[in-house]
Amino acid sequence: MAKTILNHFLELFFPRLCVCCEDRLIENEKSICLNCLHKLPKTNHLSTRGNKLEVFFAGRFPFERIASFAYFVKGGSIQKIIHEIKYKSNPQFAFYMGGICGKEILKSGFCGEIDYIVPIPLHKKRLKQRGYNQALMIARGISGKTGFEVSEDNLIRIIHNPSQTKNSRFERWKNTTGIFDISDKNLFQGKHILLIDDVITTGSTIEVCAKLILSCPEARISVFTIGVAI
């Protein structure tokens, strides 16, 4: 009771606002209001084999399925969500969005049975700065709804590279080559891996990590992200 009263008191002076529309959130809403959540520009990739994103990656590496939850446009709702997840110290929101995506993945039968969900890793230096890996929190949220196991320590980042936000596709590809490794290839041998990230832009990081995972004997790979900007 005391905690509830304190929360209501704090709401008067520090109201929780939706990251998209900045309206006041009601009690059970988490960082995004139900209205904005309903209006997210979903891609419908999950139920569409041969979707635009799969065409984009065709020939770059062998895959089972690839999908993103919603379209990322400058100033749009998904950009605001990703910014909140990555730069506003809000890992709970990343987990929450992962849970929403997990429900959609389960309902669609997107990629069949998955042996491991694998988030794109952060380097230890970046992890220390941010405090958490947003891709891992998304993966845990997906796992909570699908039951697929998360492998968070086998795909690792061994080199810390600077932000690539302003780099071209070629520069991103060049800067991601050789910065990842796999600790134990036997763990992924013969397994179907669901690779997770927050957003796809050029796809360079996804491509490099996917090829590394596919170097494990008989491994298969599918990819899922919250946003796509291509």
MARZA-595702 format. One record per residue (C-alpha): residue in one letter; x, y, z. Coordinates in steps of 0.2 Angstrom, whole numbers, padded with zeros to 4 digits, always signed. Layout:
BEGIN
AXYZ;...
// end
This chain:
BEGIN
M+0000+0000+0000;A+0014+0012+0005;K+0023+0009-0011;T+0007+0012-0022;I+0004+0028-0013;L+0023+0033-0016;N+0021+0029-0034;H+0006+0039-0036;F+0014+0054-0027;L+0029+0053-0039;E+0018+0052-0054;L+0012+0070-0049;F+0029+0077-0051;F+0038+0065-0063;P+0024+0058-0074;R+0029+0043-0085;L+0027+0048-0103;C+0025+0037-0119;V+0042+0037-0129;C+0032+0040-0145;C+0019+0052-0142;E+0024+0059-0125;D+0006+0057-0118;R+0005+0051-0100;L+0005+0033-0098;I-0008+0023-0088;E-0003+0011-0074;N+0000-0005-0084;E+0008+0003-0099;K+0027+0002-0100;S+0036+0016-0109;I+0024+0016-0124;C+0005+0019-0124;L-0007+0006-0131;N-0012+0018-0144;C+0006+0020-0151;L+0009+0001-0149;H-0006-0002-0160;K+0000+0010-0173;L+0017+0003-0175;P+0021+0001-0194;K+0023-0018-0194;T+0031-0026-0208;N+0021-0042-0209;H+0038-0051-0213;L+0034-0065-0200;S+0020-0072-0211;T+0028-0069-0228;R+0041-0080-0234;G+0052-0072-0248;N+0048-0055-0240;K+0058-0039-0244;L+0071-0042-0231;E+0074-0060-0236;V+0076-0053-0254;F+0088-0040-0247;F+0099-0054-0239;A+0098-0067-0253;G+0115-0072-0259;R+0124-0064-0244;F+0123-0080-0234;P+0111-0095-0233;F+0096-0093-0221;E+0080-0101-0216;R+0070-0085-0213;I+0073-0067-0209;A+0061-0054-0202;S+0059-0037-0193;F+0044-0032-0183;A+0042-0015-0189;Y+0049-0001-0201;F+0062+0011-0195;V+0060+0028-0202;K+0068+0045-0196;G+0058+0053-0183;G+0046+0038-0182;S+0040+0028-0168;I+0052+0014-0170;Q+0067+0026-0170;K+0061+0033-0154;I+0059+0015-0147;I+0076+0010-0152;H+0084+0026-0145;E+0075+0023-0128;I+0081+0005-0128;K+0099+0009-0133;Y+0103+0026-0125;K+0090+0029-0111;S+0096+0016-0099;N+0079+0006-0101;P+0083-0012-0102;Q+0066-0017-0095;F+0058-0009-0111;A+0070-0019-0122;F+0063-0035-0113;Y+0045-0029-0114;M+0047-0026-0133;G+0056-0043-0135;G+0040-0051-0126;I+0029-0042-0139;C+0039-0049-0153;G+0040-0066-0145;K+0021-0067-0145;E+0021-0063-0164;I+0035-0075-0168;L+0025-0089-0159;K+0009-0085-0167;S+0016-0085-0184;G+0026-0100-0183;F+0040-0089-0191;C+0055-0101-0191;G+0049-0117-0183;E+0059-0124-0169;I+0074-0114-0163;D+0089-0122-0153;Y+0096-0106-0147;I+0092-0087-0148;V+0108-0078-0150;P+0109-0059-0148;I+0122-0048-0157;P+0135-0046-0143;L+0143-0030-0137;H+0161-0027-0133;K+0165-0027-0114;K+0170-0008-0116;R+0153-0004-0124;L+0144-0015-0111;K+0152-0006-0097;Q+0147+0011-0104;R+0129+0006-0107;G+0126-0006-0093;Y+0117-0019-0103;N+0116-0027-0121;Q+0100-0021-0128;A+0100-0036-0140;L+0102-0048-0126;M+0087-0040-0117;I+0076-0042-0132;A+0082-0060-0134;R+0077-0063-0116;G+0060-0055-0119;I+0057-0066-0135;S+0063-0082-0125;G+0050-0078-0111;K+0036-0080-0123;T+0043-0093-0135;G+0053-0104-0123;F+0068-0104-0135;E+0084-0105-0125;V+0096-0090-0125;S+0114-0092-0129;E+0123-0076-0123;D+0141-0081-0121;N+0146-0091-0137;L+0145-0078-0150;I+0157-0064-0144;R+0164-0047-0149;I+0183-0047-0148;I+0187-0030-0155;H+0179-0014-0149;N+0175-0003-0165;P+0167+0015-0165;S+0149+0019-0169;Q+0145+0016-0187;T+0130+0027-0188;K+0137+0038-0202;N+0147+0025-0211;S+0142+0018-0228;R+0137+0000-0231;F+0155-0004-0237;E+0163+0005-0222;R+0152-0005-0210;W+0156-0021-0218;K+0174-0018-0218;N+0174-0012-0200;T+0164-0027-0194;T+0175-0040-0202;G+0185-0050-0189;I+0178-0041-0173;F+0167-0057-0169;D+0171-0075-0164;I+0163-0090-0157;S+0170-0098-0141;D+0163-0116-0144;K+0158-0121-0162;N+0152-0138-0155;L+0138-0129-0146;F+0131-0123-0162;Q+0134-0138-0172;G+0119-0145-0181;K+0108-0131-0172;H+0095-0119-0179;I+0100-0102-0172;L+0089-0087-0171;L+0101-0071-0172;I+0094-0056-0164;D+0097-0037-0165;D+0088-0021-0162;V+0088-0014-0180;I+0094-0018-0197;T+0102-0004-0208;T+0115-0010-0220;G+0114-0028-0213;S+0133-0029-0212;T+0134-0034-0194;I+0120-0047-0196;E+0130-0054-0212;V+0146-0056-0203;C+0139-0064-0187;A+0128-0076-0198;K+0143-0082-0208;L+0153-0085-0192;I+0138-0095-0185;L+0136-0105-0201;S+0155-0110-0200;C+0149-0122-0187;P+0146-0139-0195;E+0128-0141-0201;A+0122-0125-0192;R+0106-0116-0199;I+0101-0098-0196;S+0086-0087-0195;V+0087-0068-0191;F+0074-0057-0182;T+0076-0038-0177;I+0063-0026-0170;G+0066-0013-0183;V+0072-0012-0202;A+0078+0004-0210;I+0081-0003-0228;
// end
